Amino acid sequence: MRGIPERLHLDNAREFRSEALKRGCEQYGIAIDYRPVRTPHYGGHIERLIGTMMGKVHLLPGTTFSNVAEKGDLDPERSAAMTLDEVERWLGHAIAGVYHQELHRGLGITPLEAWRRGVAGHGEMLGRGEPTAVADARRFLIDFLPIERRLVRRDGVRLHSIGYWADVLSTWIGEREPMVVRYDPRDLSRIYLLGPDGTYYDLAYRDLRRPPISLWEHRLALKRLREDGRALVDEAAIFGAIEAMRTIADDAVRSSKRARRQRERRFRVIEGGRSDLPPAGARDAEDDPVADGPDELQPHERMFPVEEWS
């Protein structure tokens, strides 16, 4: 399954009414059909697919399940073991590698075979032909990212109280009309300015010493700064707050790792009547603060809380 869709069937959620989605669909000739209000039966086919996929998701470590009754005594925060990127890759395999290859009771064949027949034809049924391919995957992604409009000033472009610059900006300094800027909420270290020639130009942090951050970290930093009574928030304050938050998170992970290991060892002593603790004076590399530095943490242990965005 590939190519640019000809039509999207959507419900009336706010994110499906965004300018970014509408502009992206217009650029690629994708029609949008919104579900009529108060007609849930129109979404039955996709709701069933979502139910099938969520049944698989609830088998993953760290699932919160659909309600409290299903969760029971499980602690999702303690059992969680996957980063958001890992969940995305897992979901891709679950759809393309499993669902598309399994026999579909309603179709009588696999979804992949149904796709192939629809494209190439089968028996007396004519095929619709190959769909339009995505010529530039990077451009396609950027065309659907969130949109802002900013003036180009002498010090560059400012977005989310952060300064960005690229040499090409000197061409448009003094332009009276704001220019379209798109950004990826997962990484604010780079944004994309749409030039008059229709080309996207990459803008990096004006201060290249700044680390990549996500929009969720940025929002949390602003919340913390306002709680501390900071009426005016500048770039240095934002990155300072994020650095402090990351340090606290790293320290908490190291502490919780040591606490879990010590607790598990105590349980083994109580339940098994023996001790797995090292001899007195021996040094456990896993309990060494240096060995537990941020670079030694597993990917899921460096993960920050995330929230849904639209």
Summary of the structure (lengths in Angstrom):
residues: 310
radius of gyration: 25.4
end to end distance: 25.5
largest distance: 80.4
contacts: 717
relative contact order: 0.08
helix: 45%
strand: 14%
